[in-house]
Amino acid sequence: MSGAESPCDVVVVGGGLAGCEASYQLAQRGLRVRLVEMKPHRRTPAQTSDRLAELVCSNSLRGAALSNAVGLLKEELRRVGSLALRCADETAVPAGGALAVDRERFAEAMTRAIEAHPRIAVERREVTEIPAERPVILATGPLTSDALAASLAAAVGAEHLAYYDAIAPIVSADSIDWSRVWKQSRYGKGTVRGERPAEPGRAAEPGRPAEPGQAAEPERAAPPEGAEERRDDAEAGDEAYVNCPFDEAQYRAFVRALVASEKVEARDFEEVRYFEGCLPCEVMAARGEQTLAFGPMKPVGLTDPRTGRRPYAVLQLRPEDEAATAYNLVGFQTRMKYAEQLRVFRMVPGLEEAEFLRMGSVHRNTFVDAPALLGPAMELRALPGVHLAGQIAGVEGYVESAAAGFVCAILLAQKLRNEPLRPPPPTTALGGILTHLGRKQPTYQPSNITWAHIAPLDPAQGKLRKRARYEAMAERALRDLDAWWTAG
C-alpha cells in the first residue's frame, strides 16, 4: 500500500531495520502505520539501493550461539515474531557460527513484507523536521539527515545530540588478571574538587590534572563557584576505577604499538574531525610519546599497593554496570582494526587474557543522550508522543536496531491501548536494550548488546565459569521471556 498523507494511528520515520520492525509490530497489533522513507528521492552516502532495511556495512548479524549475548537476542526475537529475524533466517547464507544473509534477498523480503501489509502505508519522501502528528517514531539511523537532526537538536537541546561516535572497548571482569591490578580512585577519592574534570581522552599539559576521578589534595582550596563534581565516582569511592600499571619500558612499547597499529580508514562520507575531548588513543599517541602519560594514562594520585610507589603510567578501567561484570577502558576510544585492538590492548598489564565484550570505534553517528532524554516507553520527555528507536537512541548493530524497533512498538501499542507498560524483563536480552538506554554514564555511548546489559544471576547459584554462566543466563532469559510473552 502507498499513498500521500494516508490516515494512520502511528507515523514511523525511517525505513531501516528499526523502522520496519516497529511498523510491522504495530500493524500486527491492529494499528494503521504510515512509514515514511526518503529513498529514492534522497539517499545517505552509505546507501546504494531503494529497498527498505538495506544492510549497508556487512551481511553478518553476528554470532548465533546462545552463549553469545547477540545470539540470545536473536533467539528472543525469533520467539516473539520479529519480521527481521524471520527474513534473516529465510535468506541466510553459510557463515559458520554466525548468522549471515544474502543482503539483496534480505532487503527484498523485508520490503515485500512491509509493502504488502494491509495496515502499513509506505510514503517515499524526505522528512526534514519532526512531524506534528502524534504519536511518531523516529528511526532514522546513524546518518539522520542534517535538517531532521537540527529539528531534533532544537527540541531536546544540542548538547544532548551527538554527531560523532567515540567508543572505548569493554572487557569482561572475569577475564582481568586481578593479581596485576588494583582498585583506587586518584588520591583515594572518586571526585574532582576545585576544577572541572577533563573529558576522557583529552590530552593535558604536563602537570595538569586531566583524568576523570582525580581528587584534590586535602590542602587545596574549596572549589570555586560552578566547579563540577563527579558524584557517581564519588559515591563509588575506590570501587570507581581499576588501575593497570605500566613501568617505563611497558609504556613506551605500548605507545609504539598504538602508533604502528593498522587503523580503519574513514569512509568517503565521513569527514574526520575529532573532538579534542574524545581523541582516538592512537591519535594522542602519535602526538608525542608522553601525551598519553599526561592524559588518560596519568598516574598522579595513585599508589600501587604492591610496590608502595606511583607507577610510570596507568590505564584505568571503569565499571560498565552496577554489578561490575564488565569494565570500560577509560579514554581509549580507537580506530584500530579489531584484530589490532586485541593485540595491542592485551599488552596492558592485567589484560593479557582479556575477553572483549565490545570493541572500540570512532565513526560518524547521530544519537541522543538516551538516559537523560527518554522515558520508559522510549518517548522523549521534552516531546510527548515522539518516540525514538534504533541507532538514533544509542544502540549499535543490525540485530540491536531491530530489537529496539520491536521494543518501542510493543511499548507504544500498550500505551495506545491504555494498558500498563509491560517491558521485557531485565533478565532478557530484549530487556537489556532498555537497560542500556536507561543506564546513566559519565558520557553516554552507543553499544551492542552485551552480557553486562542483562541482570546477573542470583549469587546463590554460586560462581560459574564464563561459558556455564552465560548459558545459565540464556536459559533464564528464554524462560522469563516466554512467561512475559505468554502473559501479554
Order of alpha helices (4+ residues) and beta strands (2+ residues): beta-alpha-beta-beta-alpha-alpha-beta-beta-alpha-beta-beta-alpha-beta-beta-beta-alpha-beta-alpha-alpha-beta-beta-alpha-beta-beta-alpha-beta-alpha-alpha-alpha
